[in-house]
Amino acid sequence: MTTAFDPVDLAGIPLANRIVMAPMTRNRATEGGGVPTDSMVTYYTQRASAGLIITEASQTCVVGQGYPFTPGLHTSEQIAGWRRVTDAVHAAGGRIFAQLWHGGRIGHPVLLPDGLIPVGPSPVAAACQVFTEDGMADCVTPHELTDAEIRTTVAEFAAAARNAVEAGFDGVEIHGANGYLVHQFLAPNSNLRTDDWGGSTAGRIRFAVEVTRAVAEAVGAHRTGLRLSPGNPFNGIEEPAPEPLYTALLQAVAPLGLAYLHLCDVPDHELIARLRKHFTGTFMLNPADGGRATGLADLPLIEDGTADLLAFGRQFLANPDLPRRLAHGGPFNTPDRASFYGGDDTGYLDYPALDA
C-alpha cells in the first residue's frame, strides 16, 4: 500500500515523500522591487523536508502584481534573490517549484508604477476588495487586454518560467486558480469577450491552454504543473456549471505530459474525481474544505488512490517539520492569525520543532 511517506518520481524529479507545501502568499519581498528577502530564505529552508515546496505566487510582469510585497520573476534582481532561496532549500535536501502568477483584475493602481491599472479579459471589476499598504480597497475596473497584449502576457509567463529555471527552481506551477488572471479567462462572469479568447468553451479555455503550452515549451512539460480551482467563488468568480469547461481544458492540456495537475478549493468534491479521469498524470490535491483544519485525517487520500500528492497550507506555517509530525501522529502547533495573514517574522519562524 502506498502511503504519504513513500518516495515518488515526479516526471524524473525524485521526491522524498508525497507531502507538498502548498503555495501561500506571504508578502515578504522587498517593497517595489519584489526581491526575495533573508526571511524568505529562512522560511523555505525550514520547510525543506516537504516532498515538494511550491512557493508563494510570483508575478510574471509588473502589471501582474496583485498585492504589496509579493515577489516576482521578471527582473535579474528577483532571479538572484530566488537563487538564494533555491540554493538553501537544495542544500537542505528539498525540492522546490515556483508558482507563476498574474493577478489580472485582482490588484489596485496604488500597487503599480507609471499610472498602470490592473488588466483583465474584460472591463469588469471584481466584486471584492484587495489588500494594499493603506488597507483594503475596492477592485477597480480593469483594462481589457487586446489580442496583442494577451499574446505578450502569454510570452511573459514563458519568460518567467525560464527565469525560474535560471534561479534554480526544479520546476514551475502555473496559477490558474482562485480568481486570478488565468481563472478570469475561464469564468463566464469575468470573461465577456466574443473574440477567439472568449465566448465559446474553446475560446474561454484558450488563454489557459496557450499559457500552459508556452511554459511547457520554455522549460519542459516535466517541469510544469497546473493549479486549478473549478467552481471556486474566491475573488468574485462565478462558475455555476464548471464541469464541461474544465473537462475541455484538461483534455486540451493532457497530451502535453505535464508534471502534475493540482486541484484546490473545489466546492464539489465529486467533481474532483470526475475531472481526474481526464488527466492521467500525477494528481495533487489540496484537501482543505471551508477552513477545515487538514492533517492526519487526510493521509488516507494517498492510500486509497484519490491523490498521488497531498498539499498542505496552514499546517506548514505552524509546523515547518510537518512530514515528521504527520509520521509521528503529532503533536501539531496551531497556526495563529498573524502568521497566516502576514504578521511579524516571529509569527512563522519561531514555532518549536518536534523533539527528537
C-alpha positions as CSV (number, residue, x, y, z in Angstrom):
1,M,0.0,0.0,0.0
2,T,1.3,3.4,-1.0
3,T,1.4,6.0,1.8
4,A,2.1,9.7,2.0
5,F,5.6,9.0,3.4
6,D,6.7,6.9,0.4
7,P,9.0,8.5,-2.2
8,V,7.7,9.2,-5.7
9,D,9.2,10.1,-9.0
10,L,7.7,13.4,-10.3
11,A,8.4,13.3,-14.0
12,G,12.0,12.5,-13.4
13,I,12.4,14.5,-10.2
14,P,12.7,12.3,-7.1
15,L,10.6,13.4,-4.1
16,A,11.3,12.1,-0.7
17,N,7.6,11.9,0.2
18,R,4.2,12.8,-1.1
19,I,3.6,15.7,1.3
20,V,3.6,19.1,-0.5
21,M,3.9,22.5,0.9
22,A,1.1,24.5,-0.8
23,P,1.7,27.9,-2.2
24,M,0.7,30.7,0.2
25,T,1.1,34.4,-0.2
26,R,3.5,35.8,2.4
27,N,4.1,39.5,1.4
28,R,7.7,39.5,2.5
29,A,9.6,40.5,-0.7
30,T,11.2,43.9,-1.0
31,E,8.9,47.0,-1.5
32,G,8.7,47.9,-5.1
33,G,11.4,45.5,-6.3
34,G,9.7,42.2,-5.4
35,V,13.0,40.6,-4.5
36,P,13.1,37.7,-2.1
37,T,14.5,38.5,1.3
38,D,16.5,36.9,4.1
39,S,13.3,35.9,5.9
40,M,12.1,34.1,2.8
41,V,15.3,32.1,2.6
42,T,14.9,31.0,6.2
43,Y,11.2,30.3,5.8
44,Y,11.5,28.0,2.8
45,T,14.7,26.3,4.1
46,Q,12.9,25.4,7.4
47,R,10.3,23.5,5.3
48,A,12.7,21.6,3.1
49,S,11.5,18.2,4.5
50,A,8.4,18.5,2.3
51,G,8.5,16.2,-0.6
52,L,7.9,19.4,-2.7
53,I,7.7,23.0,-1.8
54,I,5.5,25.2,-4.1
55,T,6.4,28.9,-3.4
56,E,4.1,31.8,-2.9
57,A,2.8,33.3,-6.1
58,S,5.4,35.3,-8.1
59,Q,4.2,37.8,-10.6
60,T,5.3,37.3,-14.2
61,C,5.3,41.0,-15.0
62,V,4.9,44.4,-13.4
63,V,1.2,44.8,-14.0
64,G,0.6,41.3,-12.8
65,Q,1.2,42.3,-9.1
66,G,-1.9,42.0,-7.1
67,Y,-0.8,42.6,-3.5
68,P,2.0,44.5,-1.8
69,F,5.4,43.0,-1.1
70,T,4.9,40.0,-3.4
71,P,7.9,38.5,-5.3
72,G,8.4,38.5,-9.0
73,L,10.3,36.5,-11.6
74,H,10.8,39.1,-14.3
75,T,14.0,41.0,-13.3
76,S,17.6,40.0,-12.8
77,E,17.4,41.1,-9.1
78,Q,14.4,38.8,-8.5
79,I,16.2,35.9,-10.1
80,A,19.3,36.4,-7.9
81,G,17.1,36.7,-4.8
82,W,15.2,33.5,-5.6
83,R,18.6,31.8,-6.3
84,R,19.5,32.3,-2.6
85,V,16.2,30.5,-1.7
86,T,16.6,27.6,-4.1
87,D,20.3,27.0,-3.2
88,A,19.4,26.9,0.5
89,V,16.4,24.5,0.0
90,H,18.5,22.2,-2.2
91,A,21.3,22.2,0.4
92,A,18.8,21.1,3.0
93,G,17.7,18.2,0.7
94,G,14.5,19.7,-0.6
95,R,12.8,20.2,-4.0
96,I,11.1,23.5,-4.9
97,F,8.8,24.8,-7.7
98,A,8.0,28.4,-8.3
99,Q,4.3,29.4,-8.7
100,L,3.8,31.7,-11.7
101,W,1.1,34.3,-11.1
102,H,-0.7,37.2,-12.8
103,G,-3.3,38.9,-10.6
104,G,-5.2,40.3,-13.6
105,R,-8.1,42.4,-12.3
106,I,-7.2,41.4,-8.7
107,G,-4.9,44.3,-7.8
108,H,-5.0,48.1,-7.5
109,P,-3.4,51.1,-9.2
110,V,-1.7,52.1,-5.9
111,L,0.4,48.9,-6.2
112,L,1.6,49.7,-9.7
113,P,4.0,52.2,-11.2
114,D,3.7,54.7,-14.0
115,G,0.0,55.1,-14.0
116,L,-0.7,51.4,-14.7
117,I,-4.0,49.8,-13.8
118,P,-4.9,46.2,-13.4
119,V,-5.8,44.3,-16.6
120,G,-8.3,41.5,-17.4
121,P,-10.1,39.7,-20.2
122,S,-13.0,42.1,-20.0
123,P,-13.6,45.5,-18.3
124,V,-15.5,44.0,-15.4
125,A,-14.4,44.9,-11.8
126,A,-14.3,42.0,-9.3
127,A,-16.9,42.3,-6.7
128,C,-14.4,42.1,-3.8
129,Q,-11.6,44.1,-2.2
130,V,-7.8,43.7,-2.2
131,F,-5.2,44.3,0.4
132,T,-3.0,47.3,0.0
133,E,-0.5,49.1,2.2
134,D,-3.3,51.5,3.1
135,G,-5.8,48.8,4.0
136,M,-8.5,47.1,2.0
137,A,-9.6,48.7,-1.3
138,D,-12.3,48.0,-3.8
139,C,-11.1,46.4,-7.0
140,V,-11.2,48.8,-10.0
141,T,-12.4,48.2,-13.5
142,P,-9.5,46.6,-15.3
143,H,-8.1,47.5,-18.7
144,E,-9.4,45.0,-21.3
145,L,-6.4,43.2,-22.8
146,T,-6.1,43.5,-26.5
147,D,-5.2,40.5,-28.7
148,A,-1.6,41.7,-28.9
149,E,-1.5,42.3,-25.1
150,I,-2.8,38.8,-24.4
151,R,-0.1,37.3,-26.6
152,T,2.5,39.4,-24.8
153,T,1.1,38.1,-21.4
154,V,1.5,34.5,-22.6
155,A,5.1,35.2,-23.6
156,E,5.7,36.7,-20.1
157,F,4.6,33.5,-18.4
158,A,7.1,31.6,-20.6
159,A,9.9,34.1,-19.8
160,A,9.1,33.9,-16.1
161,A,9.4,30.1,-16.3
162,R,12.8,30.4,-17.9
163,N,13.8,32.9,-15.2
164,A,12.7,30.4,-12.6
165,V,14.9,27.6,-14.0
166,E,17.8,30.2,-14.1
167,A,17.1,30.9,-10.4
168,G,17.5,27.2,-9.6
169,F,13.9,26.0,-9.3
170,D,13.2,22.4,-10.1
171,G,10.1,23.5,-11.9
172,V,7.1,25.8,-12.0
173,E,3.4,25.8,-11.3
174,I,1.0,27.9,-13.3
175,H,-1.5,29.6,-11.0
176,G,-4.8,29.0,-12.8
177,A,-7.0,29.1,-9.7
178,N,-8.5,31.4,-7.1
179,G,-9.8,34.2,-9.3
180,Y,-6.6,35.4,-10.8
181,L,-5.9,36.1,-14.5
182,V,-6.0,32.6,-15.9
183,H,-9.1,31.9,-13.9
184,Q,-10.7,35.1,-15.1
185,F,-10.4,34.0,-18.7
186,L,-12.1,30.7,-17.7
187,A,-15.0,32.2,-15.8
188,P,-18.2,33.4,-17.6
189,N,-18.7,36.4,-15.3
190,S,-15.2,37.8,-15.8
191,N,-14.7,36.9,-19.5
192,L,-17.4,38.6,-21.6
193,R,-15.3,38.5,-24.8
194,T,-16.8,37.4,-28.1
195,D,-13.5,37.0,-30.0
196,D,-11.2,34.0,-30.0
197,W,-10.3,34.5,-26.4
198,G,-13.8,34.2,-25.1
199,G,-17.4,33.3,-25.9
200,S,-17.3,29.6,-26.5
201,T,-15.7,26.9,-24.3
202,A,-12.8,26.7,-26.8
203,G,-12.4,30.5,-26.5
204,R,-12.5,30.7,-22.7
205,I,-10.0,27.9,-22.2
206,R,-7.7,29.2,-24.9
207,F,-5.6,31.5,-22.6
208,A,-5.0,28.8,-20.0
209,V,-4.1,26.3,-22.8
210,E,-1.7,28.8,-24.5
211,V,0.0,29.7,-21.3
212,T,0.4,26.1,-20.3
213,R,1.8,25.2,-23.7
214,A,4.2,28.2,-23.8
215,V,5.6,27.4,-20.3
216,A,6.0,23.7,-21.2
217,E,7.8,24.6,-24.4
218,A,10.0,27.0,-22.5
219,V,11.2,24.8,-19.7
220,G,9.8,21.3,-20.4
221,A,6.5,19.8,-19.6
222,H,8.2,17.6,-16.9
223,R,8.9,20.9,-15.1
224,T,5.4,22.3,-15.5
225,G,2.5,21.9,-13.1
226,L,-1.0,23.5,-13.4
227,R,-3.2,24.6,-10.5
228,L,-7.0,24.9,-10.9
229,S,-10.0,25.5,-8.6
230,P,-13.1,24.7,-10.6
231,G,-16.2,26.4,-9.2
232,N,-14.3,28.3,-6.5
233,P,-16.0,31.7,-6.0
234,F,-13.0,33.4,-4.5
235,N,-12.2,36.9,-5.8
236,G,-15.6,37.5,-7.3
237,I,-15.6,34.4,-9.6
238,E,-18.9,32.8,-10.6
239,E,-18.8,29.4,-12.3
240,P,-22.3,27.8,-11.9
241,A,-21.5,24.9,-14.1
242,P,-17.8,24.4,-14.4
243,E,-17.5,20.7,-15.4
244,P,-17.8,21.0,-19.2
245,L,-15.3,23.8,-19.5
246,Y,-12.7,22.2,-17.2
247,T,-13.2,18.8,-18.9
248,A,-12.3,20.5,-22.2
249,L,-9.4,22.3,-20.6
250,L,-7.9,19.1,-19.1
251,Q,-8.4,17.2,-22.4
252,A,-6.6,20.0,-24.2
253,V,-3.5,20.0,-21.9
254,A,-3.3,16.3,-21.1
255,P,-1.3,15.5,-24.2
256,L,1.5,17.9,-23.1
257,G,2.6,15.4,-20.4
258,L,2.7,17.9,-17.5
259,A,4.5,17.2,-14.2
260,Y,1.2,17.3,-12.3
261,L,-2.3,18.7,-12.0
262,H,-3.1,20.5,-8.7
263,L,-6.7,20.9,-7.7
264,C,-7.6,23.1,-4.7
265,D,-10.6,24.8,-3.2
266,V,-13.2,22.8,-5.2
267,P,-16.6,23.1,-3.6
268,D,-18.0,20.0,-5.5
269,H,-16.0,17.1,-4.1
270,E,-17.5,14.6,-6.6
271,L,-16.3,16.9,-9.4
272,I,-12.7,16.3,-8.4
273,A,-13.0,12.5,-9.2
274,R,-14.8,13.1,-12.4
275,L,-12.2,15.7,-13.7
276,R,-9.3,13.5,-12.7
277,K,-10.4,10.9,-15.2
278,H,-9.4,13.4,-18.0
279,F,-5.8,13.8,-16.6
280,T,-3.7,10.6,-16.4
281,G,-0.6,12.2,-15.0
282,T,0.4,12.9,-11.4
283,F,-2.5,14.3,-9.4
284,M,-2.0,16.7,-6.5
285,L,-4.9,17.6,-4.2
286,N,-5.2,20.3,-1.5
287,P,-7.9,18.7,0.7
288,A,-8.7,22.0,2.6
289,D,-12.5,22.5,2.7
290,G,-14.2,25.6,4.0
291,G,-11.5,26.3,6.6
292,R,-11.4,22.8,8.0
293,A,-8.0,22.0,9.5
294,T,-6.2,19.5,7.4
295,G,-3.8,16.9,8.7
296,L,-3.7,13.2,9.7
297,A,-7.3,12.6,8.6
298,D,-6.3,13.3,5.0
299,L,-3.4,10.9,4.7
300,P,-5.7,8.0,3.6
301,L,-6.3,10.0,0.4
302,I,-3.0,8.7,-0.8
303,E,-3.6,5.2,0.4
304,D,-6.9,4.9,-1.4
305,G,-5.6,6.4,-4.6
306,T,-7.7,9.6,-4.5
307,A,-4.5,11.6,-5.0
308,D,-0.8,11.0,-5.7
309,L,0.4,14.0,-3.7
310,L,-1.2,16.0,-0.9
311,A,-0.7,19.7,-0.5
312,F,-1.0,21.3,3.0
313,G,-1.0,25.1,3.6
314,R,-1.6,26.5,7.1
315,Q,-0.3,23.3,8.7
316,F,3.1,24.1,7.1
317,L,3.1,27.6,8.6
318,A,2.9,26.4,12.1
319,N,4.8,23.1,11.6
320,P,7.9,23.6,9.5
321,D,8.7,19.9,10.1
322,L,5.2,18.8,9.1
323,P,6.1,15.5,7.4
324,R,7.8,14.3,10.6
325,R,4.9,15.4,12.8
326,L,2.4,13.6,10.5
327,A,4.6,10.5,10.7
328,H,4.6,10.7,14.5
329,G,0.9,11.4,14.7
330,G,1.6,14.9,16.1
331,P,1.7,17.0,18.2
332,F,0.9,19.9,16.0
333,N,1.4,23.6,16.6
334,T,-1.7,25.7,15.8
335,P,-1.2,28.5,13.3
336,D,-2.2,31.9,14.7
337,R,-4.0,34.5,12.6
338,A,-0.9,36.8,12.5
339,S,1.3,34.1,10.9
340,F,-1.3,33.2,8.3
341,Y,-2.0,36.8,7.2
342,G,1.5,38.1,7.3
343,G,2.4,39.3,10.8
344,D,5.9,39.5,12.2
345,D,8.7,37.2,11.2
346,T,8.5,35.6,14.7
347,G,4.9,34.6,13.8
348,Y,6.2,31.8,11.5
349,L,10.0,31.4,12.1
350,D,9.9,30.5,15.8
351,Y,7.4,27.7,16.1
352,P,9.0,24.9,18.1
353,A,10.4,21.9,16.2
354,L,9.4,18.4,17.2
355,D,11.7,16.9,19.8
356,A,13.8,14.0,18.7
